[in-house]
Amino acid sequence: MLYIIYQEDVENSGPLRERHKLAHFRYLEDHDDKLVLGGALLADDGVARVGSVLIINVANREEAEEFSAYEPLRKGGVFKSVKITHMRRGQWNPDAAPKTPEGN
């Protein structure tokens, strides 16, 4: 089952993000069997991080909640809010995705 995890940062989250960044990436690599898509939410300037979105494929809500609870950015206090929603896959067109991480 797919779940989208929508996470909004606390104010001035930069130092917290930096402190937990390596552990965050290790966590995602360790769970690459569950991670479908992940990325930072950006401010309109295209630079400042304002949150994160993860789409994961797990068996149930409990697994989605557990995945989120142990994610290092969340454990590190980076997020002021976290919303986990069950979703279904609709249209799927990875060829239309941007070619660079920043969406260019």
Jmol script that loads the backbone (N, CA, C; Angstrom):
load data "model"
ATOM      1  N   MET A   1       0.836  -1.173   0.000  1.00  0.00           N
ATOM      2  CA  MET A   1       0.000   0.000   0.000  1.00  0.00           C
ATOM      3  C   MET A   1       0.882   1.238   0.000  1.00  0.00           C
ATOM      4  N   LEU A   2       0.457   2.222  -0.737  1.00  0.00           N
ATOM      5  CA  LEU A   2       1.208   3.470  -0.786  1.00  0.00           C
ATOM      6  C   LEU A   2       0.721   4.432   0.293  1.00  0.00           C
ATOM      7  N   TYR A   3       1.678   5.115   0.902  1.00  0.00           N
ATOM      8  CA  TYR A   3       1.393   6.176   1.860  1.00  0.00           C
ATOM      9  C   TYR A   3       2.263   7.368   1.502  1.00  0.00           C
ATOM     10  N   ILE A   4       1.671   8.555   1.581  1.00  0.00           N
ATOM     11  CA  ILE A   4       2.430   9.781   1.395  1.00  0.00           C
ATOM     12  C   ILE A   4       2.627  10.403   2.765  1.00  0.00           C
ATOM     13  N   ILE A   5       3.863  10.768   3.041  1.00  0.00           N
ATOM     14  CA  ILE A   5       4.212  11.405   4.307  1.00  0.00           C
ATOM     15  C   ILE A   5       4.605  12.842   3.976  1.00  0.00           C
ATOM     16  N   TYR A   6       3.755  13.787   4.402  1.00  0.00           N
ATOM     17  CA  TYR A   6       3.945  15.210   4.105  1.00  0.00           C
ATOM     18  C   TYR A   6       4.389  15.885   5.394  1.00  0.00           C
ATOM     19  N   GLN A   7       5.581  16.470   5.354  1.00  0.00           N
ATOM     20  CA  GLN A   7       6.208  16.998   6.567  1.00  0.00           C
ATOM     21  C   GLN A   7       6.603  18.452   6.359  1.00  0.00           C
ATOM     22  N   GLU A   8       6.149  19.327   7.243  1.00  0.00           N
ATOM     23  CA  GLU A   8       6.494  20.744   7.165  1.00  0.00           C
ATOM     24  C   GLU A   8       7.517  21.079   8.247  1.00  0.00           C
ATOM     25  N   ASP A   9       8.524  21.834   7.860  1.00  0.00           N
ATOM     26  CA  ASP A   9       9.615  22.191   8.762  1.00  0.00           C
ATOM     27  C   ASP A   9       9.208  23.228   9.801  1.00  0.00           C
ATOM     28  N   VAL A  10       9.910  23.182  10.932  1.00  0.00           N
ATOM     29  CA  VAL A  10       9.842  24.265  11.896  1.00  0.00           C
ATOM     30  C   VAL A  10      10.554  25.472  11.288  1.00  0.00           C
ATOM     31  N   GLU A  11      10.346  26.647  11.871  1.00  0.00           N
ATOM     32  CA  GLU A  11      11.060  27.844  11.424  1.00  0.00           C
ATOM     33  C   GLU A  11      12.563  27.641  11.593  1.00  0.00           C
ATOM     34  N   ASN A  12      13.326  28.180  10.671  1.00  0.00           N
ATOM     35  CA  ASN A  12      14.788  28.130  10.732  1.00  0.00           C
ATOM     36  C   ASN A  12      15.317  26.708  10.947  1.00  0.00           C
ATOM     37  N   SER A  13      14.833  25.804  10.136  1.00  0.00           N
ATOM     38  CA  SER A  13      15.177  24.387  10.283  1.00  0.00           C
ATOM     39  C   SER A  13      16.554  24.023   9.730  1.00  0.00           C
ATOM     40  N   GLY A  14      17.202  24.951   9.053  1.00  0.00           N
ATOM     41  CA  GLY A  14      18.476  24.653   8.393  1.00  0.00           C
ATOM     42  C   GLY A  14      19.504  23.951   9.259  1.00  0.00           C
ATOM     43  N   PRO A  15      19.818  24.488  10.443  1.00  0.00           N
ATOM     44  CA  PRO A  15      20.823  23.812  11.285  1.00  0.00           C
ATOM     45  C   PRO A  15      20.389  22.407  11.721  1.00  0.00           C
ATOM     46  N   LEU A  16      19.110  22.224  12.022  1.00  0.00           N
ATOM     47  CA  LEU A  16      18.622  20.892  12.390  1.00  0.00           C
ATOM     48  C   LEU A  16      18.721  19.933  11.212  1.00  0.00           C
ATOM     49  N   ARG A  17      18.319  20.398  10.027  1.00  0.00           N
ATOM     50  CA  ARG A  17      18.409  19.560   8.826  1.00  0.00           C
ATOM     51  C   ARG A  17      19.854  19.131   8.601  1.00  0.00           C
ATOM     52  N   GLU A  18      20.762  20.095   8.704  1.00  0.00           N
ATOM     53  CA  GLU A  18      22.170  19.797   8.459  1.00  0.00           C
ATOM     54  C   GLU A  18      22.688  18.767   9.464  1.00  0.00           C
ATOM     55  N   ARG A  19      22.297  18.905  10.721  1.00  0.00           N
ATOM     56  CA  ARG A  19      22.760  18.000  11.778  1.00  0.00           C
ATOM     57  C   ARG A  19      22.328  16.556  11.516  1.00  0.00           C
ATOM     58  N   HIS A  20      21.145  16.374  10.936  1.00  0.00           N
ATOM     59  CA  HIS A  20      20.592  15.024  10.769  1.00  0.00           C
ATOM     60  C   HIS A  20      20.601  14.517   9.320  1.00  0.00           C
ATOM     61  N   LYS A  21      21.181  15.295   8.425  1.00  0.00           N
ATOM     62  CA  LYS A  21      21.134  14.972   6.997  1.00  0.00           C
ATOM     63  C   LYS A  21      21.751  13.614   6.662  1.00  0.00           C
ATOM     64  N   LEU A  22      22.938  13.348   7.150  1.00  0.00           N
ATOM     65  CA  LEU A  22      23.596  12.078   6.810  1.00  0.00           C
ATOM     66  C   LEU A  22      22.805  10.883   7.334  1.00  0.00           C
ATOM     67  N   ALA A  23      22.311  10.976   8.562  1.00  0.00           N
ATOM     68  CA  ALA A  23      21.502   9.884   9.115  1.00  0.00           C
ATOM     69  C   ALA A  23      20.218   9.715   8.316  1.00  0.00           C
ATOM     70  N   HIS A  24      19.636  10.823   7.869  1.00  0.00           N
ATOM     71  CA  HIS A  24      18.417  10.786   7.036  1.00  0.00           C
ATOM     72  C   HIS A  24      18.673  10.005   5.748  1.00  0.00           C
ATOM     73  N   PHE A  25      19.756  10.339   5.056  1.00  0.00           N
ATOM     74  CA  PHE A  25      20.053   9.653   3.800  1.00  0.00           C
ATOM     75  C   PHE A  25      20.398   8.182   4.024  1.00  0.00           C
ATOM     76  N   ARG A  26      21.097   7.885   5.103  1.00  0.00           N
ATOM     77  CA  ARG A  26      21.381   6.479   5.426  1.00  0.00           C
ATOM     78  C   ARG A  26      20.087   5.715   5.690  1.00  0.00           C
ATOM     79  N   TYR A  27      19.170   6.352   6.414  1.00  0.00           N
ATOM     80  CA  TYR A  27      17.886   5.715   6.720  1.00  0.00           C
ATOM     81  C   TYR A  27      17.130   5.402   5.432  1.00  0.00           C
ATOM     82  N   LEU A  28      17.091   6.362   4.513  1.00  0.00           N
ATOM     83  CA  LEU A  28      16.393   6.132   3.244  1.00  0.00           C
ATOM     84  C   LEU A  28      17.078   5.031   2.438  1.00  0.00           C
ATOM     85  N   GLU A  29      18.396   5.017   2.429  1.00  0.00           N
ATOM     86  CA  GLU A  29      19.121   3.951   1.724  1.00  0.00           C
ATOM     87  C   GLU A  29      18.844   2.591   2.358  1.00  0.00           C
ATOM     88  N   ASP A  30      18.802   2.546   3.680  1.00  0.00           N
ATOM     89  CA  ASP A  30      18.529   1.284   4.381  1.00  0.00           C
ATOM     90  C   ASP A  30      17.108   0.783   4.133  1.00  0.00           C
ATOM     91  N   HIS A  31      16.217   1.677   3.713  1.00  0.00           N
ATOM     92  CA  HIS A  31      14.816   1.320   3.472  1.00  0.00           C
ATOM     93  C   HIS A  31      14.430   1.521   2.004  1.00  0.00           C
ATOM     94  N   ASP A  32      15.399   1.339   1.102  1.00  0.00           N
ATOM     95  CA  ASP A  32      15.104   1.561  -0.317  1.00  0.00           C
ATOM     96  C   ASP A  32      14.091   0.572  -0.869  1.00  0.00           C
ATOM     97  N   ASP A  33      13.839  -0.516  -0.135  1.00  0.00           N
ATOM     98  CA  ASP A  33      12.812  -1.463  -0.558  1.00  0.00           C
ATOM     99  C   ASP A  33      11.402  -0.922  -0.308  1.00  0.00           C
ATOM    100  N   LYS A  34      11.289   0.151   0.478  1.00  0.00           N
ATOM    101  CA  LYS A  34       9.993   0.766   0.786  1.00  0.00           C
ATOM    102  C   LYS A  34       9.817   2.133   0.139  1.00  0.00           C
ATOM    103  N   LEU A  35      10.914   2.834  -0.076  1.00  0.00           N
ATOM    104  CA  LEU A  35      10.843   4.206  -0.578  1.00  0.00           C
ATOM    105  C   LEU A  35      10.557   4.229  -2.077  1.00  0.00           C
ATOM    106  N   VAL A  36       9.453   4.854  -2.450  1.00  0.00           N
ATOM    107  CA  VAL A  36       9.087   5.005  -3.855  1.00  0.00           C
ATOM    108  C   VAL A  36       9.614   6.336  -4.387  1.00  0.00           C
ATOM    109  N   LEU A  37       9.441   7.394  -3.606  1.00  0.00           N
ATOM    110  CA  LEU A  37       9.852   8.734  -4.023  1.00  0.00           C
ATOM    111  C   LEU A  37      10.037   9.575  -2.779  1.00  0.00           C
ATOM    112  N   GLY A  38      11.046  10.401  -2.780  1.00  0.00           N
ATOM    113  CA  GLY A  38      11.256  11.318  -1.672  1.00  0.00           C
ATOM    114  C   GLY A  38      11.904  12.580  -2.177  1.00  0.00           C
ATOM    115  N   GLY A  39      11.610  13.672  -1.506  1.00  0.00           N
ATOM    116  CA  GLY A  39      12.244  14.922  -1.884  1.00  0.00           C
ATOM    117  C   GLY A  39      11.878  16.044  -0.943  1.00  0.00           C
ATOM    118  N   ALA A  40      12.699  17.095  -0.989  1.00  0.00           N
ATOM    119  CA  ALA A  40      12.470  18.276  -0.163  1.00  0.00           C
ATOM    120  C   ALA A  40      11.373  19.137  -0.774  1.00  0.00           C
ATOM    121  N   LEU A  41      10.587  19.765   0.091  1.00  0.00           N
ATOM    122  CA  LEU A  41       9.666  20.811  -0.341  1.00  0.00           C
ATOM    123  C   LEU A  41      10.447  22.112  -0.332  1.00  0.00           C
ATOM    124  N   LEU A  42      10.307  22.894  -1.395  1.00  0.00           N
ATOM    125  CA  LEU A  42      11.084  24.124  -1.551  1.00  0.00           C
ATOM    126  C   LEU A  42      10.205  25.360  -1.464  1.00  0.00           C
ATOM    127  N   ALA A  43      10.775  26.432  -0.934  1.00  0.00           N
ATOM    128  CA  ALA A  43      10.121  27.734  -0.978  1.00  0.00           C
ATOM    129  C   ALA A  43      10.116  28.212  -2.431  1.00  0.00           C
ATOM    130  N   ASP A  44       9.377  29.250  -2.696  1.00  0.00           N
ATOM    131  CA  ASP A  44       9.278  29.755  -4.064  1.00  0.00           C
ATOM    132  C   ASP A  44      10.626  30.193  -4.639  1.00  0.00           C
ATOM    133  N   ASP A  45      11.610  30.486  -3.777  1.00  0.00           N
ATOM    134  CA  ASP A  45      12.929  30.859  -4.294  1.00  0.00           C
ATOM    135  C   ASP A  45      13.676  29.663  -4.876  1.00  0.00           C
ATOM    136  N   GLY A  46      13.126  28.451  -4.674  1.00  0.00           N
ATOM    137  CA  GLY A  46      13.732  27.246  -5.217  1.00  0.00           C
ATOM    138  C   GLY A  46      14.956  26.772  -4.465  1.00  0.00           C
ATOM    139  N   VAL A  47      15.258  27.400  -3.343  1.00  0.00           N
ATOM    140  CA  VAL A  47      16.452  27.059  -2.580  1.00  0.00           C
ATOM    141  C   VAL A  47      16.106  26.627  -1.155  1.00  0.00           C
ATOM    142  N   ALA A  48      15.373  27.455  -0.452  1.00  0.00           N
ATOM    143  CA  ALA A  48      15.071  27.180   0.955  1.00  0.00           C
ATOM    144  C   ALA A  48      14.187  25.943   1.093  1.00  0.00           C
ATOM    145  N   ARG A  49      14.571  25.070   2.009  1.00  0.00           N
ATOM    146  CA  ARG A  49      13.776  23.883   2.302  1.00  0.00           C
ATOM    147  C   ARG A  49      12.682  24.268   3.286  1.00  0.00           C
ATOM    148  N   VAL A  50      11.464  23.832   2.996  1.00  0.00           N
ATOM    149  CA  VAL A  50      10.338  24.125   3.891  1.00  0.00           C
ATOM    150  C   VAL A  50       9.658  22.844   4.375  1.00  0.00           C
ATOM    151  N   GLY A  51      10.153  21.699   3.942  1.00  0.00           N
ATOM    152  CA  GLY A  51       9.562  20.438   4.360  1.00  0.00           C
ATOM    153  C   GLY A  51      10.081  19.302   3.505  1.00  0.00           C
ATOM    154  N   SER A  52       9.413  18.168   3.624  1.00  0.00           N
ATOM    155  CA  SER A  52       9.782  16.967   2.874  1.00  0.00           C
ATOM    156  C   SER A  52       8.536  16.156   2.553  1.00  0.00           C
ATOM    157  N   VAL A  53       8.623  15.411   1.464  1.00  0.00           N
ATOM    158  CA  VAL A  53       7.571  14.453   1.105  1.00  0.00           C
ATOM    159  C   VAL A  53       8.241  13.117   0.842  1.00  0.00           C
ATOM    160  N   LEU A  54       7.649  12.080   1.399  1.00  0.00           N
ATOM    161  CA  LEU A  54       8.083  10.719   1.121  1.00  0.00           C
ATOM    162  C   LEU A  54       6.865   9.921   0.685  1.00  0.00           C
ATOM    163  N   ILE A  55       7.016   9.138  -0.345  1.00  0.00           N
ATOM    164  CA  ILE A  55       5.992   8.168  -0.723  1.00  0.00           C
ATOM    165  C   ILE A  55       6.609   6.803  -0.506  1.00  0.00           C
ATOM    166  N   ILE A  56       5.944   6.012   0.329  1.00  0.00           N
ATOM    167  CA  ILE A  56       6.472   4.693   0.682  1.00  0.00           C
ATOM    168  C   ILE A  56       5.452   3.606   0.351  1.00  0.00           C
ATOM    169  N   ASN A  57       5.957   2.412   0.155  1.00  0.00           N
ATOM    170  CA  ASN A  57       5.127   1.243  -0.124  1.00  0.00           C
ATOM    171  C   ASN A  57       5.321   0.261   1.029  1.00  0.00           C
ATOM    172  N   VAL A  58       4.308   0.175   1.890  1.00  0.00           N
ATOM    173  CA  VAL A  58       4.354  -0.700   3.064  1.00  0.00           C
ATOM    174  C   VAL A  58       3.029  -1.449   3.178  1.00  0.00           C
ATOM    175  N   ALA A  59       2.972  -2.413   4.074  1.00  0.00           N
ATOM    176  CA  ALA A  59       1.800  -3.286   4.167  1.00  0.00           C
ATOM    177  C   ALA A  59       0.577  -2.623   4.787  1.00  0.00           C
ATOM    178  N   ASN A  60       0.793  -1.623   5.673  1.00  0.00           N
ATOM    179  CA  ASN A  60      -0.352  -1.042   6.382  1.00  0.00           C
ATOM    180  C   ASN A  60       0.036   0.282   7.038  1.00  0.00           C
ATOM    181  N   ARG A  61      -0.950   0.939   7.630  1.00  0.00           N
ATOM    182  CA  ARG A  61      -0.715   2.232   8.282  1.00  0.00           C
ATOM    183  C   ARG A  61       0.302   2.114   9.416  1.00  0.00           C
ATOM    184  N   GLU A  62       0.245   1.047  10.169  1.00  0.00           N
ATOM    185  CA  GLU A  62       1.173   0.888  11.281  1.00  0.00           C
ATOM    186  C   GLU A  62       2.622   0.921  10.794  1.00  0.00           C
ATOM    187  N   GLU A  63       2.884   0.258   9.673  1.00  0.00           N
ATOM    188  CA  GLU A  63       4.244   0.294   9.117  1.00  0.00           C
ATOM    189  C   GLU A  63       4.608   1.689   8.631  1.00  0.00           C
ATOM    190  N   ALA A  64       3.646   2.403   8.060  1.00  0.00           N
ATOM    191  CA  ALA A  64       3.896   3.774   7.623  1.00  0.00           C
ATOM    192  C   ALA A  64       4.214   4.662   8.823  1.00  0.00           C
ATOM    193  N   GLU A  65       3.455   4.518   9.897  1.00  0.00           N
ATOM    194  CA  GLU A  65       3.687   5.299  11.117  1.00  0.00           C
ATOM    195  C   GLU A  65       5.056   4.976  11.708  1.00  0.00           C
ATOM    196  N   GLU A  66       5.414   3.703  11.714  1.00  0.00           N
ATOM    197  CA  GLU A  66       6.712   3.305  12.253  1.00  0.00           C
ATOM    198  C   GLU A  66       7.850   3.855  11.401  1.00  0.00           C
ATOM    199  N   PHE A  67       7.717   3.739  10.080  1.00  0.00           N
ATOM    200  CA  PHE A  67       8.739   4.281   9.179  1.00  0.00           C
ATOM    201  C   PHE A  67       8.960   5.760   9.473  1.00  0.00           C
ATOM    202  N   SER A  68       7.876   6.498   9.589  1.00  0.00           N
ATOM    203  CA  SER A  68       7.952   7.934   9.847  1.00  0.00           C
ATOM    204  C   SER A  68       8.539   8.233  11.226  1.00  0.00           C
ATOM    205  N   ALA A  69       8.127   7.492  12.229  1.00  0.00           N
ATOM    206  CA  ALA A  69       8.562   7.760  13.603  1.00  0.00           C
ATOM    207  C   ALA A  69      10.070   7.630  13.769  1.00  0.00           C
ATOM    208  N   TYR A  70      10.696   6.726  13.017  1.00  0.00           N
ATOM    209  CA  TYR A  70      12.130   6.490  13.157  1.00  0.00           C
ATOM    210  C   TYR A  70      12.972   7.253  12.148  1.00  0.00           C
ATOM    211  N   GLU A  71      12.349   8.022  11.285  1.00  0.00           N
ATOM    212  CA  GLU A  71      13.079   8.798  10.277  1.00  0.00           C
ATOM    213  C   GLU A  71      13.886   9.882  11.011  1.00  0.00           C
ATOM    214  N   PRO A  72      15.189   9.993  10.747  1.00  0.00           N
ATOM    215  CA  PRO A  72      16.050  10.880  11.535  1.00  0.00           C
ATOM    216  C   PRO A  72      15.666  12.357  11.530  1.00  0.00           C
ATOM    217  N   LEU A  73      15.168  12.898  10.437  1.00  0.00           N
ATOM    218  CA  LEU A  73      14.768  14.302  10.466  1.00  0.00           C
ATOM    219  C   LEU A  73      13.595  14.508  11.413  1.00  0.00           C
ATOM    220  N   ARG A  74      12.659  13.563  11.402  1.00  0.00           N
ATOM    221  CA  ARG A  74      11.532  13.674  12.326  1.00  0.00           C
ATOM    222  C   ARG A  74      11.998  13.502  13.769  1.00  0.00           C
ATOM    223  N   LYS A  75      12.798  12.490  14.019  1.00  0.00           N
ATOM    224  CA  LYS A  75      13.316  12.271  15.370  1.00  0.00           C
ATOM    225  C   LYS A  75      14.131  13.468  15.854  1.00  0.00           C
ATOM    226  N   GLY A  76      14.762  14.164  14.919  1.00  0.00           N
ATOM    227  CA  GLY A  76      15.612  15.301  15.262  1.00  0.00           C
ATOM    228  C   GLY A  76      14.868  16.609  15.445  1.00  0.00           C
ATOM    229  N   GLY A  77      13.549  16.596  15.321  1.00  0.00           N
ATOM    230  CA  GLY A  77      12.763  17.801  15.567  1.00  0.00           C
ATOM    231  C   GLY A  77      12.683  18.778  14.415  1.00  0.00           C
ATOM    232  N   VAL A  78      12.978  18.331  13.198  1.00  0.00           N
ATOM    233  CA  VAL A  78      12.952  19.220  12.034  1.00  0.00           C
ATOM    234  C   VAL A  78      11.530  19.631  11.652  1.00  0.00           C
ATOM    235  N   PHE A  79      10.549  18.788  11.922  1.00  0.00           N
ATOM    236  CA  PHE A  79       9.198  19.028  11.421  1.00  0.00           C
ATOM    237  C   PHE A  79       8.250  19.560  12.491  1.00  0.00           C
ATOM    238  N   LYS A  80       7.469  20.576  12.090  1.00  0.00           N
ATOM    239  CA  LYS A  80       6.412  21.070  12.980  1.00  0.00           C
ATOM    240  C   LYS A  80       5.125  20.291  12.778  1.00  0.00           C
ATOM    241  N   SER A  81       4.983  19.659  11.615  1.00  0.00           N
ATOM    242  CA  SER A  81       3.804  18.834  11.372  1.00  0.00           C
ATOM    243  C   SER A  81       4.160  17.694  10.438  1.00  0.00           C
ATOM    244  N   VAL A  82       3.481  16.565  10.652  1.00  0.00           N
ATOM    245  CA  VAL A  82       3.646  15.373   9.816  1.00  0.00           C
ATOM    246  C   VAL A  82       2.254  14.821   9.556  1.00  0.00           C
ATOM    247  N   LYS A  83       1.935  14.631   8.287  1.00  0.00           N
ATOM    248  CA  LYS A  83       0.647  14.046   7.912  1.00  0.00           C
ATOM    249  C   LYS A  83       0.919  12.808   7.056  1.00  0.00           C
ATOM    250  N   ILE A  84       0.313  11.704   7.440  1.00  0.00           N
ATOM    251  CA  ILE A  84       0.477  10.440   6.714  1.00  0.00           C
ATOM    252  C   ILE A  84      -0.879  10.058   6.144  1.00  0.00           C
ATOM    253  N   THR A  85      -0.918   9.883   4.828  1.00  0.00           N
ATOM    254  CA  THR A  85      -2.176   9.593   4.141  1.00  0.00           C
ATOM    255  C   THR A  85      -2.001   8.400   3.212  1.00  0.00           C
ATOM    256  N   HIS A  86      -2.936   7.469   3.315  1.00  0.00           N
ATOM    257  CA  HIS A  86      -2.981   6.326   2.401  1.00  0.00           C
ATOM    258  C   HIS A  86      -3.362   6.848   1.018  1.00  0.00           C
ATOM    259  N   MET A  87      -2.715   6.356   0.007  1.00  0.00           N
ATOM    260  CA  MET A  87      -3.021   6.802  -1.354  1.00  0.00           C
ATOM    261  C   MET A  87      -3.011   5.605  -2.292  1.00  0.00           C
ATOM    262  N   ARG A  88      -3.510   5.820  -3.475  1.00  0.00           N
ATOM    263  CA  ARG A  88      -3.396   4.785  -4.491  1.00  0.00           C
ATOM    264  C   ARG A  88      -2.621   5.355  -5.661  1.00  0.00           C
ATOM    265  N   ARG A  89      -1.969   4.486  -6.372  1.00  0.00           N
ATOM    266  CA  ARG A  89      -1.230   4.933  -7.550  1.00  0.00           C
ATOM    267  C   ARG A  89      -2.222   5.187  -8.671  1.00  0.00           C
ATOM    268  N   GLY A  90      -2.146   6.354  -9.242  1.00  0.00           N
ATOM    269  CA  GLY A  90      -2.953   6.693 -10.405  1.00  0.00           C
ATOM    270  C   GLY A  90      -2.042   6.723 -11.620  1.00  0.00           C
ATOM    271  N   GLN A  91      -1.998   7.847 -12.265  1.00  0.00           N
ATOM    272  CA  GLN A  91      -1.100   7.982 -13.408  1.00  0.00           C
ATOM    273  C   GLN A  91       0.343   7.885 -12.934  1.00  0.00           C
ATOM    274  N   TRP A  92       1.144   7.284 -13.772  1.00  0.00           N
ATOM    275  CA  TRP A  92       2.550   7.064 -13.434  1.00  0.00           C
ATOM    276  C   TRP A  92       3.370   7.351 -14.671  1.00  0.00           C
ATOM    277  N   ASN A  93       4.164   8.411 -14.638  1.00  0.00           N
ATOM    278  CA  ASN A  93       4.941   8.798 -15.806  1.00  0.00           C
ATOM    279  C   ASN A  93       6.311   9.304 -15.374  1.00  0.00           C
ATOM    280  N   PRO A  94       7.196   8.418 -14.955  1.00  0.00           N
ATOM    281  CA  PRO A  94       8.512   8.868 -14.490  1.00  0.00           C
ATOM    282  C   PRO A  94       9.323   9.570 -15.574  1.00  0.00           C
ATOM    283  N   ASP A  95       9.025   9.336 -16.841  1.00  0.00           N
ATOM    284  CA  ASP A  95       9.761  10.021 -17.908  1.00  0.00           C
ATOM    285  C   ASP A  95       9.507  11.526 -17.906  1.00  0.00           C
ATOM    286  N   ALA A  96       8.387  11.963 -17.317  1.00  0.00           N
ATOM    287  CA  ALA A  96       8.074  13.385 -17.261  1.00  0.00           C
ATOM    288  C   ALA A  96       8.733  14.078 -16.065  1.00  0.00           C
ATOM    289  N   ALA A  97       9.392  13.314 -15.202  1.00  0.00           N
ATOM    290  CA  ALA A  97      10.056  13.904 -14.034  1.00  0.00           C
ATOM    291  C   ALA A  97      11.231  14.753 -14.480  1.00  0.00           C
ATOM    292  N   PRO A  98      11.571  15.786 -13.687  1.00  0.00           N
ATOM    293  CA  PRO A  98      12.731  16.616 -14.023  1.00  0.00           C
ATOM    294  C   PRO A  98      14.011  15.786 -14.001  1.00  0.00           C
ATOM    295  N   LYS A  99      14.978  16.234 -14.744  1.00  0.00           N
ATOM    296  CA  LYS A  99      16.228  15.492 -14.877  1.00  0.00           C
ATOM    297  C   LYS A  99      17.232  15.813 -13.781  1.00  0.00           C
ATOM    298  N   THR A 100      17.003  16.894 -13.008  1.00  0.00           N
ATOM    299  CA  THR A 100      17.923  17.261 -11.931  1.00  0.00           C
ATOM    300  C   THR A 100      17.176  17.224 -10.595  1.00  0.00           C
ATOM    301  N   PRO A 101      17.890  17.049  -9.507  1.00  0.00           N
ATOM    302  CA  PRO A 101      17.252  17.011  -8.196  1.00  0.00           C
ATOM    303  C   PRO A 101      16.480  18.286  -7.860  1.00  0.00           C
ATOM    304  N   GLU A 102      16.909  19.437  -8.361  1.00  0.00           N
ATOM    305  CA  GLU A 102      16.240  20.695  -8.042  1.00  0.00           C
ATOM    306  C   GLU A 102      15.082  21.001  -8.985  1.00  0.00           C
ATOM    307  N   GLY A 103      14.784  20.106  -9.897  1.00  0.00           N
ATOM    308  CA  GLY A 103      13.600  20.264 -10.739  1.00  0.00           C
ATOM    309  C   GLY A 103      13.809  21.014 -12.038  1.00  0.00           C
ATOM    310  N   ASN A 104      15.043  21.137 -12.471  1.00  0.00           N
ATOM    311  CA  ASN A 104      15.332  21.856 -13.725  1.00  0.00           C
ATOM    312  C   ASN A 104      15.201  20.920 -14.921  1.00  0.00           C
TER     313      ASN A 104
END
end "model"
wireframe off; spacefill off
backbone 0.3
color backbone group
